[in-house]
Amino acid sequence: MPPPPDAPVSAMRRLLPEPAGPVDPVEAYADLPVAAGRPGVRLNMVASIDGAIAVDGRSGGLGGGADRRVYLALRALTDVVLVAAGTARAEGYGPATVAEHLAPGRAARGQAPVPRIAVVTRSLSLDWDTRLFTGARADARPIVVTCASAPAQGLRDAERAGAEVLVAGDAEVDLPAALVALGERGARSVLAEGGPRLNAALAAAGVIDEICMTVSPRLVGGDAGRSLNGPEPRPGGTPMRLWAVYEEEGFLFMRHRTVA
Ligand SMILES: NC(=O)c1ccc[n+]([C@@H]2O[C@H](COP(=O)([O-])OP(=O)(O)OC[C@H]3O[C@@H](n4cnc5c(N)ncnc54)[C@H](OP(=O)(O)O)[C@@H]3O)[C@@H](O)[C@H]2O)c1
């Protein structure tokens, strides 16, 4: 049977654990990480060869067709997309969509048609008139993940905008508690999409199970940030184990998992 018209043509090939190709990104990434007592957390980031995570303040300048296909595959596989407010503001986040040809897979896995977006914020300084809130499907209400010290007016604004408010922690979001609460809402998998300050907090809390790092074939230079911006999660660094490597159009797609 020919592929449906909106099916992307991918020439991704696997380099490790053993070479294979072509591979479909949705199938390649279908082995979601699992964790006890909370949803499994997969972090996805793109960086230049020299480690920059943004060009002119956004990640778009690092991407390309191959990177976008992996990004969409990861979203198609997850229940919740977790994103920091800084990134949601910088990247102009909207509601998640899933390509038509990937919908049957979600249904077969018992997942909602599209993942919910959960924005992590203490300030609640979000634009409630953006499509993230005004354009969300009724079955994929955005979630605002915040803490007890959040401004009361912001909480009212969030609820008025149709968001579900999840409070975890006092001065800042208690990320392990927030993940447990997402699990109680039915999430089995969470795709963290950054940015660097949320990533550092997730790493410090020990709740990253897998890192999907795309190396974009570009040198950027300058003073762009790195994937983690925060205190060292563990003295001497946190060891991770290489799980798989793929390549397409010069982009390298690395997957590392935590060492048990
Ligand atoms: N290359 C990539 O793959 C990639 C991916 C994502 C982002 N980025 C880039 O990263 C940059 C944005 O970075 P950023 O420095 O703004 O960091 P960020 O991690 O995106 O956002 C930080 C903000 O998120 C909220 N936050 C994070 N952790 C929290 C916690 N534990 N409790 C409460 N709130 C928390 C706070 O929001 P409030 O201020 O609202 O309290 C905080 O100010 C952009 O340039 C973006 O393009 C790149």
Ligand as a Chemical Component Dictionary entry (heavy atoms), coordinates in Angstrom:
data_LIG
# 
_chem_comp.id                   LIG 
_chem_comp.type                 NON-POLYMER 
_chem_comp.pdbx_formal_charge   0 
_chem_comp.three_letter_code    LIG 
# 
loop_
_chem_comp_atom.comp_id 
_chem_comp_atom.atom_id 
_chem_comp_atom.alt_atom_id 
_chem_comp_atom.type_symbol 
_chem_comp_atom.charge 
_chem_comp_atom.model_Cartn_x 
_chem_comp_atom.model_Cartn_y 
_chem_comp_atom.model_Cartn_z 
_chem_comp_atom.pdbx_ordinal 
LIG N1  N1  N 0  17.899 24.150 21.102 1  
LIG C1  C1  C 0  16.875 23.660 21.760 2  
LIG O1  O1  O 0  16.530 22.488 21.622 3  
LIG C2  C2  C 0  16.105 24.549 22.713 4  
LIG C3  C3  C 0  15.007 24.017 23.423 5  
LIG C4  C4  C 0  14.324 24.845 24.308 6  
LIG C5  C5  C 0  14.729 26.154 24.482 7  
LIG N2  N2  N 1  15.773 26.637 23.793 8  
LIG C6  C6  C 0  16.190 28.054 23.968 9  
LIG O2  O2  O 0  16.342 28.347 25.341 10 
LIG C7  C7  C 0  16.089 29.736 25.537 11 
LIG C8  C8  C 0  15.152 29.946 26.730 12 
LIG O3  O3  O 0  15.868 29.635 27.887 13 
LIG P1  P1  P 0  15.563 30.241 29.337 14 
LIG O4  O4  O 0  16.833 30.711 29.916 15 
LIG O5  O5  O -1 14.411 31.183 29.278 16 
LIG O6  O6  O 0  15.199 28.938 30.188 17 
LIG P2  P2  P 0  13.879 28.083 30.249 18 
LIG O7  O7  O 0  14.223 26.871 31.029 19 
LIG O8  O8  O 0  13.285 27.934 28.906 20 
LIG O9  O9  O 0  12.827 28.981 31.064 21 
LIG C9  C9  C 0  13.082 29.382 32.395 22 
LIG C10 C10 C 0  11.771 29.780 33.020 23 
LIG O10 O10 O 0  10.931 28.626 33.155 24 
LIG C11 C11 C 0  10.267 28.622 34.398 25 
LIG N3  N3  N 0  10.838 27.579 35.236 26 
LIG C12 C12 C 0  11.823 26.696 34.922 27 
LIG N4  N4  N 0  12.020 25.839 35.928 28 
LIG C13 C13 C 0  11.147 26.188 36.904 29 
LIG C14 C14 C 0  10.853 25.666 38.203 30 
LIG N5  N5  N 0  11.477 24.585 38.722 31 
LIG N6  N6  N 0  9.885  26.279 38.937 32 
LIG C15 C15 C 0  9.219  27.348 38.454 33 
LIG N7  N7  N 0  9.448  27.873 37.214 34 
LIG C16 C16 C 0  10.398 27.297 36.464 35 
LIG C17 C17 C 0  10.493 30.018 34.966 36 
LIG O11 O11 O 0  9.464  30.795 34.357 37 
LIG P3  P3  P 0  8.842  32.147 34.910 38 
LIG O12 O12 O 0  9.897  33.174 34.594 39 
LIG O13 O13 O 0  7.589  32.356 34.144 40 
LIG O14 O14 O 0  8.640  31.966 36.387 41 
LIG C18 C18 C 0  11.871 30.368 34.409 42 
LIG O15 O15 O 0  12.111 31.766 34.372 43 
LIG C19 C19 C 0  15.500 30.267 24.230 44 
LIG O16 O16 O 0  16.514 30.944 23.525 45 
LIG C20 C20 C 0  15.119 29.000 23.481 46 
LIG O17 O17 O 0  15.175 29.159 22.078 47 
LIG C21 C21 C 0  16.469 25.864 22.904 48 
# 
loop_
_chem_comp_bond.comp_id 
_chem_comp_bond.atom_id_1 
_chem_comp_bond.atom_id_2 
_chem_comp_bond.value_order 
_chem_comp_bond.pdbx_ordinal 
LIG N1  C1  SING 1  
LIG C1  O1  DOUB 2  
LIG C1  C2  SING 3  
LIG C2  C3  SING 4  
LIG C2  C21 DOUB 5  
LIG C3  C4  DOUB 6  
LIG C4  C5  SING 7  
LIG C5  N2  DOUB 8  
LIG N2  C6  SING 9  
LIG N2  C21 SING 10 
LIG C6  O2  SING 11 
LIG C6  C20 SING 12 
LIG O2  C7  SING 13 
LIG C7  C8  SING 14 
LIG C7  C19 SING 15 
LIG C8  O3  SING 16 
LIG O3  P1  SING 17 
LIG P1  O4  DOUB 18 
LIG P1  O5  SING 19 
LIG P1  O6  SING 20 
LIG O6  P2  SING 21 
LIG P2  O7  DOUB 22 
LIG P2  O8  SING 23 
LIG P2  O9  SING 24 
LIG O9  C9  SING 25 
LIG C9  C10 SING 26 
LIG C10 O10 SING 27 
LIG C10 C18 SING 28 
LIG O10 C11 SING 29 
LIG C11 N3  SING 30 
LIG C11 C17 SING 31 
LIG N3  C12 SING 32 
LIG N3  C16 SING 33 
LIG C12 N4  DOUB 34 
LIG N4  C13 SING 35 
LIG C13 C14 SING 36 
LIG C13 C16 DOUB 37 
LIG C14 N5  SING 38 
LIG C14 N6  DOUB 39 
LIG N6  C15 SING 40 
LIG C15 N7  DOUB 41 
LIG N7  C16 SING 42 
LIG C17 O11 SING 43 
LIG C17 C18 SING 44 
LIG O11 P3  SING 45 
LIG P3  O12 DOUB 46 
LIG P3  O13 SING 47 
LIG P3  O14 SING 48 
LIG C18 O15 SING 49 
LIG C19 O16 SING 50 
LIG C19 C20 SING 51 
LIG C20 O17 SING 52 
# 
